[in-house]
Amino acid sequence: MTAAVFFGCTFIAFGPAISLFLFTIAREPLRVIFLIAGAFFWLVSLLLASLVWFISVQISNKESASQQKGLLIFGVVLSVLLQETFRFAYYKLLKKANEGLLALSQEETMPISILQLAYVSGLGFGFMSGAFSVVNILADSVGPGTVGIHGDSQHYFLSSAFMTMAIILLHMFWGVIFFDGCEKRRWFVVAAVVVSHLVVSCLTFQNPQYVSSLVPTYIIMLSMGIWAFYTAGGSLRNLKLCLTCKDKDFLLANHRPR
């Protein structure tokens, strides 16, 4: 049973992201490099947030429950702000890198479009975020022990897996929307990404009331997915053509700058 829980939750959490990686990124070395770099940037943001958190905990009153709760909220908000700051820094770096690649390339167009960069970097952020969110939970799922034996929710592992999947996909959507906002200097779009990220992160404070956190998170994920789809040039018409296998050129994975 523990093996079934482990593999089931792993496939729920990472299945969609791994599928996207295999079908849209793995065959392109340049995309793989940018994905790994995006994951590294997210990791650096976590390192800085962890450092600030560690210092704050050490200088705080550990016996004060209210102060520790306040530090937890502070840590979540700080982590989100640092992640989005590093997303912006990565955008600026990728713009410079793309210009350099264009200078070295013999073609007249960019070797990889800004939307592809947004998608790949967002997936890199998501992969690393998901790994740090759920890896310890997956390790505990192999046992020994029985979830809920003391009256707690039996849906802990399953809820964590679905939340991780949502966070990974959200990072991908946020990446596309964020980069487009920076590219077009629509700062309200950037602000919307930051605010939605803060909301999703703060929703986890509702746990173990998992319905109260998962349902709003998936509503936000669906909204951001639709927004990212239209930002990437999608429409109902070409979605229908894609689903009927009549047109693949509109897909972000096959997008070419013009």
Disulfide bonds with the S-S distance in Angstrom:
none
